[in-house]
Amino acid sequence: MTDESQPIRPATDGPTVETRLSQLEAKVRGMETELGTRRLVIVDNQDRPRVITEVGHHAELRVEIPSDHGQRIAAVLYTCPATEDEEPSIGVSLQADGKAEVELSIVRHASGRWWIPNFHFKTHASDEA
């Protein structure tokens, strides 16, 4: 424990306190304008994920509705870059328990024009049988 009446002295073999403080201030200033990460999860006051952003091969913004019944319900905005097998695309997906129930997407054709939107939805009539 440090006696409060005694000043803290910098180590003689490393950077001075002033240098270290200056470096820390520069890092804090950098955080004001940019935060670098591949995944960000924002949770509510009950520690449940509500907004999730993720960047990998594709980019995704997921907004989840909290559920006390264990269900996962979300709206997802996503983008996918071009690969050697696929053209770039962007879409919106409404999901229940991790499965897309409704999806709207558009894909760019090799000509540079965007194709007519694709719309997919699932019916649950088979669940009743």
N, C-alpha and C positions, 0 to 999 in steps of 0.2 A: 504494500500500500504506500502511496506517495504522500509525504507531508505537504499539505497545501501551502505552507509558508515557503517552501523551497521551489525555485523554478525548475522546470524539466529541461535538462540539458540534452542536446542532440548527440547521437553517437559520433565519435570522431572518425570512424572508418566508413561512413556512408553519407548520403546527401543531408544537407542541413534541414532544419525544421522549415525554414523559409522556402527552400527548394521543393520539399515534399508538399507543403501547403499550396504552393503555386501549381504543382502538377495536379493535385486534387481539385483545385478550383477550375482548372482547364477541363478536367473530365466532367465535372458537374455542369459547366457551361455547355459542353458537347451534348449532354443528356437533355438539355432544354430544347434542342432542335432535332435530335435524332436518337432513336433507340434501335439498336440492331439485334434482331432475334429471328428465328425461323418459326417460332410458335409462341402465341400469347393467349392466355386464358384469363378472362375476367369472371370472377365469381360473385354471387350475391351475398347478402349478410348471413346466409345459412351455409356458405361455402360450396354452393352448387354452381357448376359451370353455366354461364349465361351467354357469353360472347367468346368465340374461339376463332382465332385467325391462324392459319397454317400455310407455310410456303415450302414447297418441295418441288417436284416435277410440275405440279399445278399449284394454283393459289386458291384458298378457300376462306370464306367468312361465314361462320356458322352462328346463328342466334338460336339458343335453346330456350324452351319453355320449361320451367321447373315443374316436376311432378312428384307428388308424395306416393304415387302408386308404382314407381319403378319404371315408368314409361319414359322414353326419350323422344321428344317432339322438337323438330328444328326446321328452320328455313335456312337454306344454304345457297350462297352465291359463289360460283366457281369459275375459274378460267383455266384452260389447258393450252399450252404452247404447241406449236407444230412439232411433229416428230417425223422420222422417215416413213412411218406407216399412216399417220393421221394428220389432218389439217387442224389449225387452231380452232378453239371453240370457247364459248362463254354460255353460262346457263344459270338457272335457278331451280332448286330442288326443294320440295316439301317432303320431309322425312318423318317417319314414325318408327321408333325402335331401330334406327340405323338403316332403314330401307326406304328408298325413294318411292313415294306414293304418287307424286305428281312431279313432272319435270318438263321444263321448257328450255330449249337450247338452240343456238345457231352455230353453224360451222362455216368457216371461210373456205371457199373453193380455190383450187390452184390458180384460177384466173384472177383472184383478188376480190371477187364479189362474194358477199355473204349469202348463203343459201337460205331458202325458206325455213322458218323456225320449225324445229322438231318438237312435238308435244306428245308426251307419254303419260298415261295414268293407269293405275291398277284398279280393278274392281275386286270386291271381296265376296262375290256370289258363291265362289267355290268354298269359302269358309263355312257357309251355312249347311252344305251338303254333308 
